[in-house]
Amino acid sequence: MVYALVGILIGAIVGFLLPFTYNTAYTLYISVAILASLDSVFGGVRANLENTFDTKIFISGFFGNAILAAFLAYIGDRLGFPLYYAAIFTFG
C-alpha cells in the first residue's frame, strides 16, 4: 500500500513539473485511452484483492484496452459516427 501511495505522489509531482502537452485534436483519443487504462488498473486491483492477479493478463489488458478504445474513437471519427461512445459505455 505504501508503494502505491509513493508512486501516486511521485507521478503527481512529475506530472506538474514536466511541461508535457499534446495537440487538442487528440483529446478525444487520449481521454478514451485513459478511461480504458483506468478500467484495467481497477480490474487489476480487484484481481489482487481476490488473489487471482496475473501480471501477463494485466499488462496485455492494459495496453490492449487502451489501444482498442483509441482505435474505436479514431475509426468513429473517420466515419463521422461517435464510436467512442461504445468505449465509454464499456469502460465507464
MOPAC internal coordinates of N, CA, C and O (Angstrom, degrees):
PM7 1SCF
backbone

  N    0.0000 0     0.00 0     0.00 0    0    0    0
  C    1.4458 1     0.00 0     0.00 0    1    0    0
  C    1.5206 1   110.71 1     0.00 0    2    1    0
  O    1.2310 1   121.07 1   143.29 1    3    2    1
  N    1.3289 1   115.56 1   -36.71 1    3    2    1
  C    1.4573 1   119.99 1  -179.79 1    5    3    2
  C    1.5244 1   109.88 1   -65.96 1    6    5    3
  O    1.2310 1   120.34 1   141.05 1    7    6    5
  N    1.3487 1   116.96 1   -38.95 1    7    6    5
  C    1.4668 1   120.46 1   179.23 1    9    7    6
  C    1.5252 1   111.18 1   -62.21 1   10    9    7
  O    1.2310 1   120.38 1   140.95 1   11   10    9
  N    1.3056 1   116.89 1   -39.05 1   11   10    9
  C    1.4614 1   120.51 1   179.88 1   13   11   10
  C    1.5295 1   110.79 1   -65.37 1   14   13   11
  O    1.2310 1   120.20 1   135.94 1   15   14   13
  N    1.3069 1   117.22 1   -44.06 1   15   14   13
  C    1.4661 1   120.39 1   179.56 1   17   15   14
  C    1.5236 1   111.89 1   -65.97 1   18   17   15
  O    1.2310 1   120.61 1   139.80 1   19   18   17
  N    1.3329 1   116.43 1   -40.20 1   19   18   17
  C    1.4645 1   120.04 1   177.40 1   21   19   18
  C    1.5252 1   109.95 1   -65.01 1   22   21   19
  O    1.2310 1   120.18 1   139.30 1   23   22   21
  N    1.3284 1   117.27 1   -40.70 1   23   22   21
  C    1.4609 1   121.16 1   178.27 1   25   23   22
  C    1.5143 1   112.40 1   -63.47 1   26   25   23
  O    1.2310 1   120.54 1   138.55 1   27   26   25
  N    1.3196 1   116.58 1   -41.45 1   27   26   25
  C    1.4685 1   120.45 1   177.46 1   29   27   26
  C    1.5241 1   110.46 1   -64.75 1   30   29   27
  O    1.2310 1   120.31 1   137.62 1   31   30   29
  N    1.3128 1   117.01 1   -42.38 1   31   30   29
  C    1.4637 1   121.23 1   179.32 1   33   31   30
  C    1.5262 1   111.08 1   -63.81 1   34   33   31
  O    1.2310 1   120.15 1   133.94 1   35   34   33
  N    1.3217 1   117.32 1   -46.06 1   35   34   33
  C    1.4665 1   120.79 1   178.96 1   37   35   34
  C    1.5277 1   110.35 1   -63.96 1   38   37   35
  O    1.2310 1   120.16 1   138.25 1   39   38   37
  N    1.3194 1   117.30 1   -41.75 1   39   38   37
  C    1.4611 1   120.90 1   178.62 1   41   39   38
  C    1.5147 1   112.33 1   -62.45 1   42   41   39
  O    1.2310 1   120.27 1   139.57 1   43   42   41
  N    1.3249 1   117.09 1   -40.43 1   43   42   41
  C    1.4652 1   120.58 1   178.45 1   45   43   42
  C    1.5280 1   111.13 1   -66.31 1   46   45   43
  O    1.2310 1   120.35 1   138.47 1   47   46   45
  N    1.3176 1   116.94 1   -41.53 1   47   46   45
  C    1.4687 1   120.29 1   179.69 1   49   47   46
  C    1.5257 1   110.51 1   -65.25 1   50   49   47
  O    1.2310 1   120.40 1   133.76 1   51   50   49
  N    1.3309 1   116.85 1   -46.24 1   51   50   49
  C    1.4668 1   120.28 1   179.19 1   53   51   50
  C    1.5237 1   110.42 1   -63.52 1   54   53   51
  O    1.2310 1   120.17 1   141.20 1   55   54   53
  N    1.3181 1   117.28 1   -38.80 1   55   54   53
  C    1.4569 1   120.74 1   178.90 1   57   55   54
  C    1.5138 1   113.33 1   -63.35 1   58   57   55
  O    1.2310 1   120.29 1   145.19 1   59   58   57
  N    1.3071 1   117.05 1   -34.81 1   59   58   57
  C    1.4633 1   119.97 1   178.68 1   61   59   58
  C    1.5274 1   112.38 1   -79.39 1   62   61   59
  O    1.2310 1   120.03 1   150.64 1   63   62   61
  N    1.3227 1   117.55 1   -29.36 1   63   62   61
  C    1.4595 1   120.36 1  -175.76 1   65   63   62
  C    1.5240 1   113.95 1   -86.05 1   66   65   63
  O    1.2310 1   119.60 1   148.01 1   67   66   65
  N    1.3271 1   118.37 1   -31.99 1   67   66   65
  C    1.4641 1   120.45 1  -178.46 1   69   67   66
  C    1.5240 1   110.50 1   -85.94 1   70   69   67
  O    1.2310 1   120.48 1   -48.04 1   71   70   69
  N    1.3172 1   116.69 1   131.96 1   71   70   69
  C    1.4719 1   119.98 1  -179.83 1   73   71   70
  C    1.5296 1   111.49 1   -83.88 1   74   73   71
  O    1.2310 1   119.81 1  -109.74 1   75   74   73
  N    1.3008 1   117.98 1    70.26 1   75   74   73
  C    1.4597 1   122.86 1  -178.10 1   77   75   74
  C    1.5201 1   109.16 1   -94.93 1   78   77   75
  O    1.2310 1   120.57 1   -58.65 1   79   78   77
  N    1.3185 1   116.51 1   121.35 1   79   78   77
  C    1.4582 1   121.25 1   177.06 1   81   79   78
  C    1.5236 1   108.86 1  -131.58 1   82   81   79
  O    1.2310 1   120.94 1   -18.89 1   83   82   81
  N    1.3021 1   115.80 1   161.11 1   83   82   81
  C    1.4590 1   121.34 1   175.78 1   85   83   82
  C    1.5200 1   108.06 1  -140.81 1   86   85   83
  O    1.2310 1   121.49 1   -17.24 1   87   86   85
  N    1.3048 1   114.75 1   162.76 1   87   86   85
  C    1.4538 1   121.50 1  -178.45 1   89   87   86
  C    1.5299 1   109.65 1   -65.16 1   90   89   87
  O    1.2310 1   120.34 1   -39.66 1   91   90   89
  N    1.3067 1   116.96 1   140.34 1   91   90   89
  C    1.4648 1   120.14 1  -178.28 1   93   91   90
  C    1.5192 1   112.56 1   -67.62 1   94   93   91
  O    1.2310 1   119.90 1   164.73 1   95   94   93
  N    1.3135 1   117.79 1   -15.27 1   95   94   93
  C    1.4677 1   120.40 1   177.20 1   97   95   94
  C    1.5251 1   111.28 1   -67.62 1   98   97   95
  O    1.2310 1   120.28 1   157.45 1   99   98   97
  N    1.3396 1   117.07 1   -22.55 1   99   98   97
  C    1.4616 1   121.28 1  -178.67 1  101   99   98
  C    1.5221 1   113.14 1   -94.03 1  102  101   99
  O    1.2310 1   119.68 1  -174.82 1  103  102  101
  N    1.2988 1   118.21 1     5.18 1  103  102  101
  C    1.4611 1   121.72 1  -175.80 1  105  103  102
  C    1.5177 1   112.43 1   -58.46 1  106  105  103
  O    1.2310 1   119.96 1   135.63 1  107  106  105
  N    1.3038 1   117.67 1   -44.37 1  107  106  105
  C    1.4647 1   121.51 1  -179.59 1  109  107  106
  C    1.5220 1   111.04 1   -62.06 1  110  109  107
  O    1.2310 1   120.16 1   134.31 1  111  110  109
  N    1.3238 1   117.30 1   -45.69 1  111  110  109
  C    1.4616 1   121.56 1  -177.66 1  113  111  110
  C    1.5247 1   111.30 1   -65.95 1  114  113  111
  O    1.2310 1   120.62 1   136.87 1  115  114  113
  N    1.3101 1   116.43 1   -43.13 1  115  114  113
  C    1.4563 1   120.25 1  -178.37 1  117  115  114
  C    1.5209 1   110.89 1   -68.52 1  118  117  115
  O    1.2310 1   119.86 1   139.29 1  119  118  117
  N    1.3170 1   117.88 1   -40.71 1  119  118  117
  C    1.4655 1   119.68 1  -179.18 1  121  119  118
  C    1.5249 1   111.29 1   -66.16 1  122  121  119
  O    1.2310 1   119.90 1   140.80 1  123  122  121
  N    1.3209 1   117.79 1   -39.20 1  123  122  121
  C    1.4651 1   120.18 1   178.40 1  125  123  122
  C    1.5247 1   109.94 1   -69.11 1  126  125  123
  O    1.2310 1   119.85 1   141.11 1  127  126  125
  N    1.3341 1   117.90 1   -38.89 1  127  126  125
  C    1.4630 1   120.71 1   178.11 1  129  127  126
  C    1.5288 1   111.12 1   -65.65 1  130  129  127
  O    1.2310 1   120.00 1   141.65 1  131  130  129
  N    1.3241 1   117.60 1   -38.35 1  131  130  129
  C    1.4661 1   120.68 1   177.20 1  133  131  130
  C    1.5229 1   110.37 1   -65.73 1  134  133  131
  O    1.2310 1   120.11 1   139.02 1  135  134  133
  N    1.3174 1   117.40 1   -40.98 1  135  134  133
  C    1.4629 1   120.78 1   177.50 1  137  135  134
  C    1.5218 1   110.82 1   -60.48 1  138  137  135
  O    1.2310 1   120.10 1   136.06 1  139  138  137
  N    1.3226 1   117.42 1   -43.94 1  139  138  137
  C    1.4585 1   121.06 1   179.20 1  141  139  138
  C    1.5247 1   111.10 1   -66.44 1  142  141  139
  O    1.2310 1   120.10 1   141.69 1  143  142  141
  N    1.3265 1   117.41 1   -38.31 1  143  142  141
  C    1.4582 1   120.69 1   178.46 1  145  143  142
  C    1.5228 1   111.31 1   -66.27 1  146  145  143
  O    1.2310 1   120.38 1   139.64 1  147  146  145
  N    1.3170 1   116.89 1   -40.36 1  147  146  145
  C    1.4664 1   119.84 1   177.27 1  149  147  146
  C    1.5231 1   111.54 1   -64.80 1  150  149  147
  O    1.2310 1   120.38 1   145.12 1  151  150  149
  N    1.3261 1   116.88 1   -34.88 1  151  150  149
  C    1.4539 1   120.28 1   175.16 1  153  151  150
  C    1.5231 1   110.35 1   -60.55 1  154  153  151
  O    1.2310 1   120.37 1   138.58 1  155  154  153
  N    1.3220 1   116.90 1   -41.42 1  155  154  153
  C    1.4617 1   120.73 1   178.27 1  157  155  154
  C    1.5232 1   111.49 1   -67.59 1  158  157  155
  O    1.2310 1   120.31 1   140.60 1  159  158  157
  N    1.3219 1   117.02 1   -39.40 1  159  158  157
  C    1.4654 1   120.28 1   179.25 1  161  159  158
  C    1.5244 1   110.67 1   -63.13 1  162  161  159
  O    1.2310 1   120.27 1   133.99 1  163  162  161
  N    1.3299 1   117.08 1   -46.01 1  163  162  161
  C    1.4598 1   119.26 1   179.57 1  165  163  162
  C    1.5215 1   111.66 1   -67.71 1  166  165  163
  O    1.2310 1   120.34 1   147.24 1  167  166  165
  N    1.3310 1   116.95 1   -32.76 1  167  166  165
  C    1.4597 1   119.93 1   173.79 1  169  167  166
  C    1.5168 1   111.54 1   -65.31 1  170  169  167
  O    1.2310 1   120.35 1   142.64 1  171  170  169
  N    1.3292 1   116.94 1   -37.36 1  171  170  169
  C    1.4610 1   120.72 1   176.52 1  173  171  170
  C    1.5168 1   112.45 1   -67.20 1  174  173  171
  O    1.2310 1   120.44 1   141.54 1  175  174  173
  N    1.3189 1   116.76 1   -38.46 1  175  174  173
  C    1.4717 1   120.25 1   176.81 1  177  175  174
  C    1.5236 1   110.10 1   -63.91 1  178  177  175
  O    1.2310 1   120.66 1   136.27 1  179  178  177
  N    1.3277 1   116.35 1   -43.73 1  179  178  177
  C    1.4607 1   120.09 1   178.61 1  181  179  178
  C    1.5277 1   111.17 1   -62.84 1  182  181  179
  O    1.2310 1   120.55 1   136.71 1  183  182  181
  N    1.3411 1   116.55 1   -43.29 1  183  182  181
  C    1.4628 1   120.37 1   178.94 1  185  183  182
  C    1.5246 1   110.80 1   -63.92 1  186  185  183
  O    1.2310 1   120.18 1   144.15 1  187  186  185
  N    1.3176 1   117.27 1   -35.85 1  187  186  185
  C    1.4601 1   120.26 1   177.67 1  189  187  186
  C    1.5208 1   110.93 1   -66.77 1  190  189  187
  O    1.2310 1   120.24 1   140.21 1  191  190  189
  N    1.3162 1   117.14 1   -39.79 1  191  190  189
  C    1.4658 1   120.03 1   178.20 1  193  191  190
  C    1.5248 1   111.83 1   -66.67 1  194  193  191
  O    1.2310 1   120.57 1   150.46 1  195  194  193
  N    1.3392 1   116.52 1   -29.54 1  195  194  193
  C    1.4639 1   121.03 1   178.81 1  197  195  194
  C    1.5232 1   112.17 1   -90.36 1  198  197  195
  O    1.2310 1   120.37 1  -176.18 1  199  198  197
  N    1.3421 1   116.89 1     3.82 1  199  198  197
  C    1.4671 1   123.64 1  -179.02 1  201  199  198
  C    1.5246 1   112.57 1    58.81 1  202  201  199
  O    1.2310 1   119.97 1  -143.72 1  203  202  201
  N    1.3309 1   117.66 1    36.28 1  203  202  201
  C    1.4611 1   122.24 1   176.76 1  205  203  202
  C    1.5242 1   111.05 1  -123.70 1  206  205  203
  O    1.2310 1   120.01 1  -159.56 1  207  206  205
  N    1.3265 1   117.58 1    20.44 1  207  206  205
  C    1.4641 1   121.83 1  -175.94 1  209  207  206
  C    1.5216 1   110.56 1   -72.00 1  210  209  207
  O    1.2310 1   120.74 1   -45.82 1  211  210  209
  N    1.3449 1   116.19 1   134.18 1  211  210  209
  C    1.4611 1   122.85 1   175.20 1  213  211  210
  C    1.5252 1   107.52 1  -130.54 1  214  213  211
  O    1.2310 1   120.65 1   -56.82 1  215  214  213
  N    1.3144 1   116.36 1   123.18 1  215  214  213
  C    1.4607 1   120.92 1  -175.05 1  217  215  214
  C    1.5237 1   112.31 1   -62.17 1  218  217  215
  O    1.2310 1   120.21 1   139.29 1  219  218  217
  N    1.3231 1   117.21 1   -40.71 1  219  218  217
  C    1.4698 1   120.03 1  -178.70 1  221  219  218
  C    1.5268 1   111.17 1   -63.16 1  222  221  219
  O    1.2310 1   120.57 1   137.90 1  223  222  221
  N    1.3030 1   116.51 1   -42.10 1  223  222  221
  C    1.4655 1   120.46 1   178.68 1  225  223  222
  C    1.5254 1   110.19 1   -66.62 1  226  225  223
  O    1.2310 1   120.51 1   139.87 1  227  226  225
  N    1.3227 1   116.64 1   -40.13 1  227  226  225
  C    1.4633 1   119.82 1  -179.85 1  229  227  226
  C    1.5284 1   111.62 1   -63.98 1  230  229  227
  O    1.2310 1   120.24 1   131.34 1  231  230  229
  N    1.3186 1   117.15 1   -48.66 1  231  230  229
  C    1.4673 1   120.79 1  -177.91 1  233  231  230
  C    1.5246 1   111.05 1   -64.18 1  234  233  231
  O    1.2310 1   120.52 1   135.53 1  235  234  233
  N    1.3313 1   116.61 1   -44.47 1  235  234  233
  C    1.4683 1   119.03 1   179.85 1  237  235  234
  C    1.5275 1   110.91 1   -66.22 1  238  237  235
  O    1.2310 1   119.93 1   141.31 1  239  238  237
  N    1.3102 1   117.74 1   -38.69 1  239  238  237
  C    1.4599 1   120.76 1   177.38 1  241  239  238
  C    1.5127 1   112.58 1   -68.43 1  242  241  239
  O    1.2310 1   120.56 1   141.47 1  243  242  241
  N    1.3199 1   116.53 1   -38.53 1  243  242  241
  C    1.4663 1   121.22 1  -179.65 1  245  243  242
  C    1.5237 1   110.74 1   -60.29 1  246  245  243
  O    1.2310 1   120.73 1   124.86 1  247  246  245
  N    1.3202 1   116.21 1   -55.14 1  247  246  245
  C    1.4648 1   119.59 1  -177.93 1  249  247  246
  C    1.5219 1   111.92 1   -75.43 1  250  249  247
  O    1.2310 1   120.29 1   143.39 1  251  250  249
  N    1.3165 1   117.05 1   -36.61 1  251  250  249
  C    1.4610 1   119.88 1   179.51 1  253  251  250
  C    1.5183 1   112.44 1   -63.74 1  254  253  251
  O    1.2310 1   120.42 1   135.15 1  255  254  253
  N    1.3210 1   116.81 1   -44.85 1  255  254  253
  C    1.4683 1   120.49 1   178.53 1  257  255  254
  C    1.5263 1   111.52 1   -64.18 1  258  257  255
  O    1.2310 1   120.52 1   137.25 1  259  258  257
  N    1.3247 1   116.60 1   -42.75 1  259  258  257
  C    1.4671 1   119.81 1  -179.09 1  261  259  258
  C    1.5245 1   111.15 1   -64.64 1  262  261  259
  O    1.2310 1   120.51 1   135.55 1  263  262  261
  N    1.3224 1   116.62 1   -44.45 1  263  262  261
  C    1.4669 1   120.10 1  -179.28 1  265  263  262
  C    1.5206 1   110.64 1   -67.26 1  266  265  263
  O    1.2310 1   120.28 1   137.06 1  267  266  265
  N    1.3285 1   117.06 1   -42.94 1  267  266  265
  C    1.4633 1   120.36 1  -179.84 1  269  267  266
  C    1.5278 1   111.35 1   -63.79 1  270  269  267
  O    1.2310 1   120.24 1   138.17 1  271  270  269
  N    1.3187 1   117.14 1   -41.83 1  271  270  269
  C    1.4639 1   120.10 1  -179.86 1  273  271  270
  C    1.5284 1   111.09 1   -66.03 1  274  273  271
  O    1.2310 1   120.30 1   136.56 1  275  274  273
  N    1.3289 1   117.04 1   -43.44 1  275  274  273
  C    1.4669 1   119.62 1   178.20 1  277  275  274
  C    1.5248 1   110.71 1   -65.76 1  278  277  275
  O    1.2310 1   120.21 1   143.17 1  279  278  277
  N    1.3309 1   117.20 1   -36.83 1  279  278  277
  C    1.4636 1   120.89 1   178.19 1  281  279  278
  C    1.5265 1   111.10 1   -65.72 1  282  281  279
  O    1.2310 1   120.33 1   139.06 1  283  282  281
  N    1.3290 1   116.97 1   -40.94 1  283  282  281
  C    1.4662 1   119.85 1   176.51 1  285  283  282
  C    1.5290 1   111.00 1   -61.91 1  286  285  283
  O    1.2310 1   120.59 1   138.77 1  287  286  285
  N    1.3112 1   116.47 1   -41.23 1  287  286  285
  C    1.4635 1   119.75 1   178.38 1  289  287  286
  C    1.5246 1   110.60 1   -65.04 1  290  289  287
  O    1.2310 1   120.25 1   141.02 1  291  290  289
  N    1.3264 1   117.13 1   -38.98 1  291  290  289
  C    1.4674 1   120.60 1   179.34 1  293  291  290
  C    1.5269 1   111.47 1   -66.50 1  294  293  291
  O    1.2310 1   120.44 1   132.99 1  295  294  293
  N    1.3270 1   116.76 1   -47.01 1  295  294  293
  C    1.4665 1   120.70 1   179.80 1  297  295  294
  C    1.5307 1   109.87 1   -62.22 1  298  297  295
  O    1.2310 1   120.45 1   137.18 1  299  298  297
  N    1.3110 1   116.75 1   -42.82 1  299  298  297
  C    1.4581 1   120.03 1   177.81 1  301  299  298
  C    1.5142 1   112.31 1   -62.19 1  302  301  299
  O    1.2310 1   120.83 1   142.19 1  303  302  301
  N    1.3219 1   116.01 1   -37.81 1  303  302  301
  C    1.4633 1   119.99 1   177.94 1  305  303  302
  C    1.5253 1   110.84 1   -65.73 1  306  305  303
  O    1.2310 1   120.27 1   140.21 1  307  306  305
  N    1.3126 1   117.08 1   -39.79 1  307  306  305
  C    1.4684 1   121.34 1   178.91 1  309  307  306
  C    1.5241 1   111.83 1   -68.89 1  310  309  307
  O    1.2310 1   120.32 1   145.05 1  311  310  309
  N    1.3334 1   117.00 1   -34.95 1  311  310  309
  C    1.4620 1   120.52 1   179.92 1  313  311  310
  C    1.5221 1   112.59 1   -82.35 1  314  313  311
  O    1.2310 1   120.48 1   167.28 1  315  314  313
  N    1.3176 1   116.69 1   -12.72 1  315  314  313
  C    1.4572 1   120.24 1  -177.70 1  317  315  314
  C    1.5156 1   112.57 1    79.55 1  318  317  315
  O    1.2310 1   120.73 1  -160.33 1  319  318  317
  N    1.3158 1   116.22 1    19.67 1  319  318  317
  C    1.4558 1   122.47 1  -178.68 1  321  319  318
  C    1.5255 1   107.64 1  -126.86 1  322  321  319
  O    1.2310 1   119.36 1   -48.07 1  323  322  321
  N    1.3237 1   118.83 1   131.93 1  323  322  321
  C    1.4695 1   120.41 1  -174.92 1  325  323  322
  C    1.5344 1   112.93 1   -74.87 1  326  325  323
  O    1.2310 1   120.30 1  -102.51 1  327  326  325
  N    1.3393 1   117.03 1    77.49 1  327  326  325
  C    1.4628 1   120.81 1   177.68 1  329  327  326
  C    1.5235 1   112.71 1   -70.71 1  330  329  327
  O    1.2310 1   120.21 1   164.98 1  331  330  329
  N    1.3274 1   117.21 1   -15.02 1  331  330  329
  C    1.4526 1   118.93 1   178.87 1  333  331  330
  C    1.5271 1   111.14 1   -64.74 1  334  333  331
  O    1.2310 1   120.21 1   161.39 1  335  334  333
  N    1.3250 1   117.20 1   -18.61 1  335  334  333
  C    1.4663 1   119.51 1   174.36 1  337  335  334
  C    1.5237 1   111.10 1   -59.94 1  338  337  335
  O    1.2310 1   120.14 1   145.94 1  339  338  337
  N    1.3275 1   117.33 1   -34.06 1  339  338  337
  C    1.4633 1   120.72 1   177.92 1  341  339  338
  C    1.5226 1   110.56 1   -62.78 1  342  341  339
  O    1.2310 1   120.40 1   137.52 1  343  342  341
  N    1.3265 1   116.84 1   -42.48 1  343  342  341
  C    1.4617 1   120.28 1   178.42 1  345  343  342
  C    1.5256 1   110.90 1   -67.45 1  346  345  343
  O    1.2310 1   120.35 1   139.28 1  347  346  345
  N    1.3177 1   116.93 1   -40.72 1  347  346  345
  C    1.4633 1   119.84 1   178.63 1  349  347  346
  C    1.5225 1   110.47 1   -64.28 1  350  349  347
  O    1.2310 1   120.18 1   138.60 1  351  350  349
  N    1.3203 1   117.25 1   -41.40 1  351  350  349
  C    1.4615 1   120.89 1   178.68 1  353  351  350
  C    1.5218 1   111.03 1   -66.01 1  354  353  351
  O    1.2310 1   120.20 1   139.08 1  355  354  353
  N    1.3184 1   117.22 1   -40.92 1  355  354  353
  C    1.4622 1   121.01 1  -178.02 1  357  355  354
  C    1.5191 1   111.92 1   -70.91 1  358  357  355
  O    1.2310 1   120.05 1   132.24 1  359  358  357
  N    1.3145 1   117.51 1   -47.76 1  359  358  357
  C    1.4584 1   121.22 1  -173.78 1  361  359  358
  C    1.5191 1   113.55 1   -93.55 1  362  361  359
  O    1.2310 1   119.90 1   161.10 1  363  362  361
  N    1.3083 1   117.79 1   -18.90 1  363  362  361
  C    1.4607 1   120.39 1  -175.39 1  365  363  362
  C    1.4453 1   109.84 1   -97.40 1  366  365  363
  O    1.2310 1   120.10 1   180.00 1  367  366  365

